[in-house]
Amino acid sequence: MMPEREIGISMSARIDPDSVLGDDAHIGEGVVVEPGCTIGDRVTIDHNTVIKAGATIGDDVRIGANCTISDGSVLEDGVEIGNNSCIGPATLRKGTKIGSLVHIAE
């Protein structure tokens, strides 16, 4: 289980201005959000995770540390991804839970 979430964006995070962030996000240290991404409300993205161009992340999603979410991936509402995982390109349906050290692709 992931720890309680904080709200805020780390000073070391890099978020492309062409991406959209929802309300009440927690973006950890060293996170990179590439162009054209949509990040929903109440999303937690832990440190050193990379969200590749065009990814869509729904509301209430939690992404662990050191993950990569590939170009065009879709994470629907309520998805949880453990640390050190690589997703995509893929679509994870509402409420999907993925453990640590997992690689999923279509």
Helices and strands as residue ranges (DSSP letters): E 8-9, E 14-15, E 20-21, E 26-27, E 32-33, E 38-39, E 44-45, E 50-51, E 56-57, E 62-63, E 68-69, E 74-75, E 80-81, E 86-87, E 91-92, E 97-98, E 103-104
